[in-house]
């Protein structure tokens, strides 16, 4: 209630009282609520005298519409438009927050909270522009011991998004009369933010370029928020981020400071069959892990993953797995969640990002306290036995609950040797309230970001302070 009625008026993730078959967030027991924050909202609600269902005026992951021209893309989803002759200069999305263990976790920081000024734990040597990542993009500027973070921009997947991103950079620099001497970006060569950083530093030789590994930046951002200056033990779980070995990371245990990091452990690499396509089709990730565990015998398993493919597809994908064709290696915890959702028959193809994690949350039973097996070989966390045991479990609720408990046990096992360092949690997977709740119960002194999102929306703050 305090969050809902605060002056920032964010969307707050709350327990839904709607039936599971409701057309609003079907099969998910949570819903985003917000109270009116403009006079227009108040007038509408006064006339209607009942709650309304609202959504932002944009195509998913694109910038919010700010004029009639950009609104044309949505012509098939509305019946009428209320327009005004006052031009909108800068669009701004709603902020989104949730409450876990009485801690506020920001999922999207925008209206009401940004631009956000954060005091840094030390002075920067030169004015720095941070370009962020490719998803949930933000930008930031840093000077002396200050960092200014932009509102949420969105995913840089289309021309409009990229133009809007560049406009935000120009706006932030103009407002603060800011001239960078250093630009910082991710090490992923195909990120639009990386390409733009290269463009900036090529055009202006007075600006130096630094690149920071994705998961290191995640942990640094949390370090800054809590003014931590020594080494920390960071757990970075997300969907994907370029690693220093050329592979796709995402299930990482790192010993970090502002200068560097050491990779302590990671989820064992598995192949993403079809590359980018595997991100939207959990069944492809699951199939790869089944091949890792059973080889060609996986094709004869009577489980939902195998049943979701045609026989011809299975044989083609087995050859692709065998030869590594369009099958980049990944250690992603986000993709492991996808695989478990597929194997247990929860979902095979996603309609939106993070859907598998949300659906797994629904199945978790806190009364189940057992877990699955795993092995740590050198730096690699082997998950083949976990996959085998999930398949052997006939009860979907038990399987999913034990999976969550296993992730907590993995974190506890790796952290045990480094428990003299502060424990930091960052990355998009920690938007999963069940996993985060379990970890904060076990490690009440763990740090999870509050002012910035644990997802890629917080990356820029980590980039600003990288040395």
C-alpha positions, 0 to 999 in steps of 0.5 A: 500500500505504501508503494502504491500510494507513494509520490512515484506511483509505480506499478506494484506486482501484487497477488492477483484475486482473479481466477486462473482462467482470466484473460488478464495474465492467464495462469499467473497469480500476480498482477501489476497494480497502480493508482492514478497519477495524472488528473486525467486518470482521476477524471476517468475513474471518477466517471467509471467508478471501477478499476480499469485494465491499462497498458502502455501505448507501444509495441512490446519492447519498442519505445512508447508512442509520443505522437499520432504517427507512432501510434499508428502501429497500434491501430488494431488495438484501440477504438479511440485516441485522446490527443492534445496539441501539446507536443510530447518531447520525451516519452517515459514508461511506467516504473515497476517494482515488487516486494520480496522479504520486505525489500523493494526490488525495482524491475523497471526504473522510469516514470517517477524515479528517473533521471536517477542521481547516485553518489559513487564510492570514488571520484571518476578520473574523467567524464564517462558515458555508459552505453548499457546493454541491448535489452532493457537498455538504459544509458548513464553519464558519470562525472566526479563522484556522480552518476546519472541514469536515464529512464528505461529505454527498451530493447534495441531490436529495431530502427525506431528503438535505436533512434530513440536510444540515440535521442536519449543520449543527446538529451541527457548530455544536453540537459547536464551540459556533459562532454564525455572523455570516456565511453564504456560498453559491453564486450558483445560485438553485436549489441547495438550499444557496442556498435554505437560506442565504437561509432562515437569513439571513431568519430571523436578521437578524444573519447577513449573506449572501454569494454566491460564483461556483462556479468562483471558490470551486473555485480559492479552496479550492486556494489555501487548502490551499497558503496562496497569497496572491497572484493565481493562474491557475485552471483550473476544469473540471467539469460545471456551475456558475452563471456571472455571466452567467446561463449554465452555466459549466464550462470556465473559465480564471480569474485569481483572488485572494480578493477577485475573479476575471477570466474569461480564457477559456472553452469556447465556449458550446453548448446543452444540449438538454433541459436537465437531461436532457442531463446523463444523455444524452451523445448530446444534448450531442453532437447540439447540438455537431453542429448547431453545426458542421454545421447541419441537415446533421448529421442526415445524418451516419452516426455513432453519435450520429445513429444513437442517435436516432429520425428524428422525435426528431432533427427535434424536437431540431433545432427545439429547438436552432434556437429555443433551447427548453429548451436552456440555454447551457453552457461545460462541460468535463464535458459536452464529455467526454460529447459526445466519448464519444457521437460516438465510440460509447463511450456514449449514455446514462449509468448513473452520474455520470462514466461517460463520462470513465471509459470514455474513460480506458480508450481512451487510448493514451500512444503517441499524441502528436498532437492536434486543432485549436482556435481562441481567439477573444477569450475563447472557445475554439472547438471546431467543428474539434475535433468535425469532426476527431473525426468524420473519425477512424475509429479510436476509440482515436486519436480519444480519445487525441488529444482528451485531448492537445488539452485539455492543449494548450488549457490550455498555450495559454491559460496561456502568457500568464499563466505568471508566476502559479501554475497551479491545477487544480480541478473534478470533471473533474480526477478523470479520472486520464488528464487529470490525469496529462498536465497534471501531466507538462506542468506539474509545479509545478501545484497540485491539492488533496490534503486536499480533493476537487477536486470540489464536496466542496471548495467550502465551503473556498473559500466560507469565505475569499471576501472 
